[in-house]
Amino acid sequence: MKTMRLSAVIASLLLTTAAFADDKIVKIGELDDQSGLYADQGGPGSVLSVNMAVEDSGLRDKGWTIEVISADHQNKPDIAVGVARQWFDVDKVDAIVGVQNSGVALAVAGVAKEKNGVLLVSGAASSDLTGKACTPNTIHWAYDTYALANGTGKAIVKQGGDSWFFLTADYAFGHALQRDTSAVVEANGGKVVGSANIPLNTPDFSSFLLQAQSSQAKVIGLANSGGDTTNSIKQAHEFGITAGGQRLAALLTFISNVHALGLEVAQGLTFTETFYWDLNDGTRAFAKRFSERMKSHAMPTMVQAGDYSSTLDYLKTLEVMGGNPHDGAKVVARMKELPTDDPLFGKGMIRIDGRKIHPAYLFEVKKPSESKYPWDYYKLLATIPADEAFRPLSQSECPLVKK
Amino acid sequence: MLGISSQQLFQQLLVGLINGSFYALLSLGLAVIFGMLNIVNFAHGALYMVGAFCAYFLLNELGLNYWFALILSPLIVGAFGALLEQLLLKRLAGLDPLYSLLLTFGLALVIEGLFQNFFGSSGLPYAIPKELGGGRNLGFMFLPNYRAWVIVFSAVICFSTWFLIEKTRLGAYLRAATENPTLVRAFGVNVPRMITLTYAFGIGLAALAGVLAAPIYQVRPGMGADIISVVFAVVVIGGMGSILGSIVTGFALGVIEGLTKVFYPEASNTVVFVIMAIVLLIRPAGLFGRTA
């Protein structure tokens, strides 16, 4: 009797430890703006990217069970936090990927830390994700506001654009982008003459563009994204702002914006991105497979490329670890130890603050006459090497960085 | 004065008038439909969007330019509106307006969802017609010709509609038919057909606003949802059934919103609703409305 009870106790102990051992089960959630003003930059395309990364990892053939689910956060942090909590607590999601909208990403980063999940952000831009809001569970992948400011801001100031007026999307992202770009402008001898905080998803910018025009700033910085950027550019064109000599700095532009504007309106725009579908053979191969499977046959944006790349690296790291420990901080720490190399972003690494490092590129939109085939929109002006593209660790406010 | 120059003030007033034109045109359609038919047409924004898309397809598939679209798009979308009325809305005649609100709200979600599914959210480009391109320097600002056209054209349409309904015999029949359909029917007037045509006319006005908007706001599935809340606020402030009220309020609120954008842009999205709340507290029937 006693031995039976003893063996029962030992057996149950063994079972409990077995539950905590690494297994080959992974569940990934793609949380994004699936239907609003940012949906074409990420959205359903990002869900596709994540699925492609899962397929390309080859892990399913090696006996792993990998499931991908998705949800629409509608650009509302409260909805996103609710979904993230349910995913981590109830649905046993290990990693959340995507997350456009910096306000949402900052909120979800807090949940990921609390629940010890993994957060791989490619959509949101705010450099605070690897700055004062950094956590051991977040990796900020494709780009951030510092890279955009450093690339585009510096280039334009050097070309003589030394007075700026900002049209800023009135939330975390817009403020971060304005702050980072102002810092670059002032560091390079320029000055900021004014700004207007504009609610997200505004259809009409005419009033703000006129204010920018009255300020007589040489450059009008658009610290917004998605539909807001497209509208501001289109209307700036209409009000003769560019014809009047002022320059537009569309700080965050995606290929989806250029496609929506048309080359006639978008030509000459200069901006920084870390991915372009036509950059090299690796990006072209991915883009071809991606656009074939997209209903709209659109080419992948930098966000969608980032979602592919981050998911693939996450799965590769799990394979190296031999199993999924279901411990977010542990997996992220391991990801920071391993260098990265994929056909989309080239060679890079993940820093202690969670910032993924890879080269950035300064692009200019082609004139309609220069475009030879569909989606042939960009020409490469300059390459910013990986070690210069992002905020140096010495300037980081991240508590994980030991000074 | 107040931190901005008079030049800037005039600029913003003019820009406000332009936006007000859209509000006026859209709220006019809503007011016609509610005033005449007692239907709270939540599908108005969605059909405004369909009007813009119609203009895009007329140009890109059939090669018909903007001027054709101005006439054809309202006719096509209006016909679709008539179909909706015959198939769905007719069944709710005589019931509480809440039912028509729910039905049209559902329709709006379906229509917008379908367009979102097929066309994505970024939108499609639609160029300003060459004849209206460019602009003129008014001294205090550069006014694009197209925007000037929007103000003038909207004012003409609004005035014509008001005249049609308030001053012509056809309008008199319409107004009589909504007050007492049985009696008007007894006079030999085909009331059901008038109702269908009125709904189609209101929808046609929404589609017309859509064609006007296509060159300056991106043609996007979400464009109706963006504007419909403000338009409803305008109609409520003006008085739900009042044609003149919706026109005047539309232009006035466009100007007020424009001024808010200068002095406190963060509030520009909400100022219309704040005004609506105040008006409802002081004068629940709206500024020009008659109590039911």
Interface residues (C-beta under 8 A of the other chain):
Chain A: S35 G36 L37 Y38 A39 D40 G43 D170 A196 N197 I198 P199 N201 T202 P203 D204 S206 S207 F208 L210 Q211 Q213 S214 G226 G227 T230 N231 K234 Q235 E238 F239 G240 G244 S256 N257 H259 A260 L261 G262 E264 V265 S296 A298
Chain B: S5 Q7 Q8 Q11 Q12 V15 G16 I18 N19 Q116 G120 S121 S122 G123 L124 P125 A127 I128 G135 M141 F142 P144 Y146 R147 I216 Y217 Q218 R220 G222 M223 D226 I227 G258 K261 V262 P265 E266 S268 N269
